[in-house]
């Protein structure tokens, strides 16, 4: 069975527990308040044949790019997010993309999955879980 192609532009429609997630990353109060008001857009380019993915998270405040090859460890600079650097791996778990970020915060990572025109994102750090839901642009 072939894996889904995540290529597309997705606009956030909802989020849950995001401020607690940011607090668990030690993001200061004022920045948490700003970030929680943003409605990011995700632009994903995915080549299923090579496993190359590019995920751009775009906001009116700051953009974040993540380029990687599925299954390969890479050094991720999370400076724009929380000032940390970690060793990151993104790979398939069934039809879901699962990211493990190894660094000074235990249990950090995320999971993406598609359901129709919806892109789900579950973010974890320690025992804190936040969720965002995106809808594919027409």
trRosetta pair geometry for C-beta under 8 A, 3 or more apart (Angstrom, degrees):
i j d omega theta_ij theta_ji phi_ij phi_ji
2 48 6.9 49 -178 169 106 150
3 48 5.9 179 70 -138 99 115
3 92 6.0 -95 -112 -106 139 140
3 95 6.5 164 -143 -126 71 65
4 95 5.6 61 -4 -164 110 104
4 114 5.3 -141 143 37 161 135
5 46 5.5 170 -163 89 67 119
5 48 5.4 -82 -92 -38 88 120
6 44 4.8 -62 130 135 99 147
6 46 4.3 93 53 -24 84 154
6 53 7.1 21 61 -129 128 119
6 97 7.0 -11 -56 -28 152 139
6 112 6.9 47 -125 128 143 136
6 114 6.7 -161 -107 -48 76 124
6 119 7.5 85 -152 -118 95 119
7 44 5.8 -146 -116 105 31 85
7 45 5.7 31 -119 -131 92 38
7 46 4.7 -132 -52 35 76 86
8 43 8.0 -133 112 -143 33 48
8 44 6.0 8 48 54 56 97
8 119 7.7 -172 78 -52 120 132
8 136 5.0 -27 159 -135 145 107
8 137 7.1 176 172 35 93 81
9 41 6.4 1 -174 177 93 109
9 42 7.2 167 -153 87 45 52
9 43 5.1 -11 -105 -104 81 74
9 44 7.8 -178 -80 21 34 68
9 136 7.1 102 75 -157 51 62
9 137 4.3 -13 90 17 103 127
10 41 6.9 160 81 -162 47 61
10 42 4.6 -7 58 58 100 99
10 43 8.0 -174 22 -75 68 32
10 44 7.2 17 2 0 109 108
10 119 4.5 -28 -131 23 163 138
10 134 3.6 64 154 146 116 130
10 135 6.4 158 -156 72 78 23
10 136 5.4 -43 -97 -92 79 49
10 137 6.9 -139 -87 -17 26 78
11 39 7.1 21 -176 154 87 104
11 41 5.3 -24 -101 -108 66 85
11 134 6.1 154 72 -156 25 85
11 135 5.8 -26 60 59 81 80
11 137 6.1 87 -17 -70 103 88
12 15 6.7 -1 -176 -46 125 101
12 39 5.0 -156 66 -166 111 68
12 40 5.3 70 -20 57 130 65
12 41 7.2 -119 -6 -77 81 40
12 42 7.8 93 -52 -12 83 93
12 132 5.7 -48 -131 -177 111 114
12 133 7.1 107 -154 79 64 47
12 134 5.2 -50 -90 -95 48 80
13 133 5.3 -51 60 100 94 96
13 134 6.6 143 3 -121 83 26
13 135 5.2 54 -34 -13 129 107
14 132 7.1 173 93 -152 50 51
14 133 4.7 13 54 43 90 110
15 18 4.6 10 152 -35 128 131
15 36 7.7 -149 87 -148 141 73
15 130 6.9 10 -177 173 97 103
15 131 6.7 174 -151 93 54 54
15 132 4.5 -14 -103 -102 90 78
15 133 7.4 -161 -74 17 46 69
16 130 6.5 175 88 -159 58 62
16 131 4.6 6 49 54 103 95
16 132 7.8 -168 20 -72 65 40
17 20 5.0 -46 -173 42 80 116
17 21 6.1 91 128 -29 83 97
17 128 7.2 -169 157 -176 120 87
17 129 6.6 47 95 94 149 55
17 130 4.4 -148 93 -107 87 70
17 131 6.8 59 39 15 101 73
18 21 5.4 -53 -151 34 37 116
18 22 6.4 35 153 -18 68 104
18 35 7.7 -140 146 120 118 99
18 36 5.6 152 95 -114 118 88
18 123 8.0 59 -118 49 73 131
18 130 4.6 97 -93 -160 49 138
18 132 7.0 56 -82 -67 121 96
19 22 5.7 -53 -149 37 34 111
19 23 6.4 38 151 -21 65 104
19 32 5.4 83 -143 172 82 117
19 33 7.9 34 -119 -82 117 46
19 36 5.1 0 -72 -82 93 141
20 23 5.5 -50 -146 35 34 115
20 24 6.5 39 152 -22 64 102
20 128 5.4 -153 132 -151 100 125
20 130 6.9 171 66 -74 84 103
21 24 5.7 -54 -154 33 31 113
21 25 6.8 23 149 -12 62 106
21 123 5.6 68 -157 98 150 117
21 125 6.3 115 -157 23 75 109
21 128 5.3 171 -99 135 57 119
21 129 7.4 -23 -86 156 108 10
21 130 3.5 -60 -36 -24 143 132
22 25 5.6 -59 -154 40 36 110
22 27 4.2 -54 174 44 93 135
22 31 7.7 -152 174 107 133 90
22 32 4.5 154 108 -117 139 96
22 35 6.1 146 -102 77 153 141
22 36 7.3 -113 4 -57 148 95
23 26 7.5 43 -180 -78 36 22
23 27 6.7 -84 -78 50 30 82
23 32 6.4 25 -61 -102 74 152
23 128 7.9 -160 68 -130 86 167
24 105 7.7 102 142 -155 88 130
24 125 4.6 156 118 90 124 118
24 126 5.6 -136 -168 32 128 119
24 128 4.2 -158 -39 27 158 152
25 81 7.4 -62 168 146 153 100
25 82 4.7 -106 163 -94 116 152
25 105 6.6 -22 -117 -95 67 162
25 125 5.8 146 -66 -8 81 177
26 82 6.7 100 64 -160 84 119
27 31 5.2 -113 173 92 99 117
27 32 5.1 128 108 -67 111 87
27 35 7.1 -27 160 14 154 149
27 82 6.0 -92 -71 -105 88 96
28 31 5.0 80 63 18 82 106
28 32 6.9 -145 96 -12 37 91
29 32 5.7 -57 -149 32 28 114
29 33 6.6 27 156 -20 64 104
30 33 5.9 -54 -155 31 32 112
30 34 6.7 29 151 -15 65 105
31 34 5.6 -54 -149 37 37 112
31 35 6.0 33 156 -18 70 109
32 35 5.9 -59 -142 41 28 108
32 36 6.1 28 160 -21 65 110
33 36 6.1 -56 -146 34 25 110
33 37 7.0 23 155 -20 58 107
34 37 6.1 -66 -162 31 31 109
34 38 7.2 37 147 -33 65 100
34 61 6.4 121 152 -110 114 153
35 38 5.8 -45 -159 13 40 117
35 61 7.2 -120 -96 68 60 162
38 59 4.4 4 -167 -147 135 133
38 60 6.8 -161 -127 35 97 83
38 61 5.7 -83 -87 7 134 122
39 59 7.5 144 63 -124 38 89
40 57 5.1 -6 -173 -174 138 91
40 58 6.3 139 -159 68 77 45
40 59 4.8 -53 -96 -70 79 95
40 132 7.9 5 50 -174 111 156
41 57 7.6 155 77 -157 43 46
41 58 4.6 -22 62 62 94 104
41 59 7.7 165 18 -74 70 49
42 55 6.3 -23 -163 -164 102 91
42 56 7.0 148 -157 78 49 53
42 57 5.6 -19 -100 -101 74 68
42 58 7.6 179 -83 17 25 79
42 119 6.7 -112 62 99 140 155
42 134 5.9 -35 23 -121 117 169
43 54 8.0 -18 111 114 86 93
43 55 7.5 152 79 -157 51 42
43 56 4.4 -6 56 57 100 107
43 58 6.6 40 -5 -13 105 118
44 53 6.9 -21 -164 -164 92 97
44 54 7.1 159 -153 83 45 57
44 55 5.2 -5 -105 -106 82 74
44 56 7.7 -159 -70 26 40 67
44 119 8.0 163 -5 -122 142 155
45 53 7.0 158 84 -155 57 47
45 54 4.5 7 51 51 102 103
46 52 7.7 170 -148 91 40 55
46 53 5.0 2 -107 -110 77 87
46 54 7.9 -149 -65 31 48 60
47 50 4.6 12 109 38 122 99
47 51 7.2 -33 85 24 81 18
47 52 4.7 17 42 54 114 92
47 53 7.6 -149 26 -71 66 50
48 51 7.4 29 -158 -73 29 44
50 69 7.3 -76 143 -131 86 101
51 69 5.1 65 109 -170 103 75
51 70 3.7 -113 -168 37 106 101
51 71 6.4 -35 -174 19 152 104
51 72 8.0 115 122 -3 132 102
52 67 7.8 -3 -171 -170 88 85
52 68 7.8 175 -147 96 52 35
52 69 5.5 -31 -93 -101 60 75
52 70 7.9 -110 -55 -3 18 81
53 66 7.9 -4 113 111 97 89
53 67 7.3 -179 94 -146 54 45
53 68 5.8 -11 60 63 91 77
53 69 7.6 151 17 -103 74 25
53 70 6.5 75 -9 -49 115 88
53 90 7.1 -79 50 98 140 145
53 97 7.9 81 -84 -131 173 148
54 65 7.1 -20 -168 -164 90 94
54 66 7.4 157 -156 84 44 52
54 67 4.8 -5 -108 -104 81 83
55 65 7.4 152 84 -157 53 46
55 66 4.6 -9 60 61 98 102
55 67 7.9 -170 25 -73 61 41
56 63 6.5 -7 -173 -175 93 110
56 64 7.4 158 -157 82 48 48
56 65 5.3 -14 -105 -104 76 75
56 66 7.9 -172 -75 25 35 66
57 63 6.6 163 86 -159 58 58
57 64 4.5 -2 54 57 107 96
57 65 7.9 -157 24 -71 68 32
57 66 7.7 36 -7 0 99 104
58 63 5.1 -6 -112 -114 59 100
59 62 6.1 11 63 52 108 48
59 63 6.7 -177 30 -80 65 53
62 80 5.7 -180 157 -172 133 114
63 80 7.9 -45 85 -177 39 160
64 80 5.2 -171 -98 90 95 139
64 81 6.6 46 -110 -57 146 96
66 76 7.0 8 -130 -134 98 114
68 72 6.9 -171 -179 68 88 93
68 74 5.4 -148 -121 20 99 145
68 88 7.2 -89 -101 106 149 114
68 90 5.6 101 100 29 147 121
69 72 4.4 27 79 25 101 128
69 74 7.7 118 31 -43 76 126
70 90 5.9 -78 -117 101 62 86
70 91 5.6 111 -177 -111 83 54
70 92 6.7 37 -175 -27 133 83
70 97 7.7 -100 -114 -129 110 99
71 89 7.1 8 -153 -166 20 100
71 90 7.9 -59 -28 84 32 53
71 91 4.7 78 -82 -104 61 107
71 92 7.9 -20 -60 10 95 80
72 89 7.2 -163 93 -126 21 82
73 87 5.7 2 -171 179 110 99
73 88 7.0 146 -153 75 59 37
73 89 5.0 -39 -92 -75 66 97
74 87 7.6 163 81 -154 26 58
74 88 5.8 -31 66 65 75 89
74 89 7.7 135 16 -84 67 49
75 85 6.3 4 -177 -179 96 107
75 86 7.7 166 -152 87 55 29
75 87 6.3 -37 -98 -100 58 60
75 88 7.5 111 -138 18 11 88
76 85 6.9 165 83 -157 51 58
76 86 5.5 -17 59 64 100 77
76 87 7.5 142 14 -121 86 11
76 88 4.0 35 -16 -5 129 136
76 101 6.6 -71 53 -127 141 103
77 80 8.0 72 123 2 87 81
77 85 5.5 -20 -109 -107 57 89
78 81 4.4 -52 -178 46 90 115
78 82 5.6 -3 133 44 115 80
78 83 7.2 -18 101 44 81 17
78 84 4.8 -1 65 68 117 76
78 85 6.6 -177 23 -88 79 32
78 86 6.4 19 -7 9 123 100
78 101 7.7 53 -49 -161 140 143
79 83 5.6 36 -131 -115 54 38
79 84 7.7 -165 -70 38 44 29
79 85 7.6 9 -47 -66 82 79
81 84 7.7 -51 79 37 98 85
84 103 5.5 110 163 146 125 152
84 104 6.2 -131 -135 34 130 107
84 105 7.1 -48 -109 -4 177 108
85 103 6.6 172 95 -119 43 134
86 101 4.4 60 112 179 150 89
86 102 5.7 160 -176 72 99 40
86 103 3.1 -87 -103 -40 99 125
86 104 7.8 -120 -88 12 98 63
86 105 7.9 -60 -83 39 139 88
86 108 7.0 -98 -123 86 170 137
87 101 7.6 147 73 -160 41 47
87 102 4.5 -22 63 63 94 103
87 103 6.9 157 16 -62 64 78
88 99 6.3 -8 -167 -169 103 98
88 100 7.0 165 -148 84 53 51
88 101 4.9 -10 -100 -106 90 71
88 102 7.4 -169 -74 21 40 70
89 99 7.2 167 87 -148 44 52
89 100 5.2 -1 56 53 91 96
90 97 5.8 9 -178 -179 104 101
90 98 7.1 168 -150 83 57 38
90 99 4.5 -18 -97 -95 86 81
90 100 8.0 -179 -79 19 42 60
91 97 7.6 163 85 -150 16 61
91 98 6.2 -28 66 61 65 86
92 95 7.5 -18 -156 -111 101 15
92 96 7.2 126 -157 72 56 46
92 97 6.7 -44 -96 -99 50 52
92 98 7.5 70 -179 17 10 89
93 96 5.0 -28 68 70 87 99
93 97 7.9 126 22 -129 80 7
93 98 4.4 34 -3 -13 122 132
93 111 7.6 -54 46 -128 127 112
95 113 6.4 82 108 -139 88 100
95 114 7.4 -88 148 43 113 87
96 111 5.4 5 171 -171 126 104
96 112 6.7 162 -164 78 73 46
96 113 4.2 -42 -108 -78 88 107
97 111 6.8 156 82 -156 55 51
97 112 4.3 0 55 53 109 99
97 113 7.2 -177 21 -70 69 56
98 109 7.0 31 176 156 73 132
98 110 7.8 -174 -150 95 44 44
98 111 5.1 -9 -105 -105 70 86
99 109 4.7 -178 99 -163 70 88
99 110 4.7 12 48 51 117 76
99 111 7.2 -157 21 -71 75 40
99 112 7.9 51 -14 -6 106 92
100 108 7.9 102 -166 86 48 61
100 109 4.6 -31 -106 -92 37 141
101 105 7.6 14 104 70 109 100
101 108 4.3 -61 72 109 106 105
101 109 5.1 174 8 -83 81 66
102 108 7.8 172 -79 57 23 100
103 108 6.8 -32 43 46 95 143
105 108 4.5 72 99 -48 106 131
105 125 5.3 -22 158 -155 131 109
105 126 7.0 -85 -179 -38 90 86
106 125 8.0 106 77 -172 46 64
106 126 6.0 68 79 -90 86 68
107 124 5.9 -86 151 142 89 109
107 125 6.2 117 95 -164 85 29
107 126 5.0 119 61 -89 127 19
107 127 7.1 26 108 -52 164 44
108 124 6.6 180 -136 100 29 72
108 125 4.7 16 -102 -110 80 79
108 126 7.8 13 -64 -23 70 54
109 123 7.8 -166 105 -150 34 53
109 124 5.5 -2 60 58 68 102
110 121 6.1 -8 -176 -169 122 87
110 122 6.3 161 -158 84 67 51
110 123 4.6 -22 -102 -103 100 64
110 124 6.7 176 -84 16 45 75
111 120 7.8 -7 110 112 85 98
111 121 7.4 160 81 -151 49 43
111 122 4.7 -2 53 54 96 102
111 124 7.9 38 -5 -9 91 111
112 119 6.5 -14 -163 -175 101 93
112 120 6.7 153 -155 81 47 60
112 121 5.5 -11 -99 -98 76 72
113 119 7.8 165 84 -154 31 52
113 120 5.1 -10 59 55 78 109
114 118 7.0 143 -158 81 54 55
114 119 5.9 -26 -100 -101 71 63
114 120 7.5 -168 -81 15 21 82
115 118 4.8 -16 67 65 86 108
115 120 6.6 42 3 -21 105 114
117 135 5.9 35 127 -162 99 74
117 136 4.1 -110 -167 31 86 111
118 133 6.2 -22 -165 -167 109 97
118 134 6.9 141 -162 77 57 51
118 135 5.9 -31 -102 -101 65 62
118 136 7.4 -106 -62 -11 22 85
119 133 7.5 145 77 -163 53 47
119 134 4.1 -18 62 67 101 108
119 135 7.6 -159 19 -71 80 14
119 136 6.8 106 -22 -60 101 79
120 131 7.1 -28 -167 -161 90 101
120 132 7.8 150 -162 83 45 53
120 133 6.0 -18 -108 -108 64 71
120 134 7.8 -157 -69 27 22 77
121 131 6.9 148 85 -157 58 52
121 132 4.5 -6 62 58 110 95
121 133 7.6 -161 26 -74 76 29
121 134 7.0 48 -8 -7 109 108
122 129 6.2 -10 -174 -168 98 103
122 130 7.4 160 -157 82 50 44
122 131 5.3 -18 -103 -102 70 81
123 129 7.2 151 79 -156 49 51
123 130 4.7 -13 60 61 101 94
123 131 7.6 -173 19 -79 74 31
123 132 7.5 35 -10 0 109 99
124 128 7.0 152 -152 83 53 56
124 129 5.3 -15 -98 -102 80 74
124 130 8.0 -172 -73 23 37 67
125 128 5.5 -11 65 60 76 103
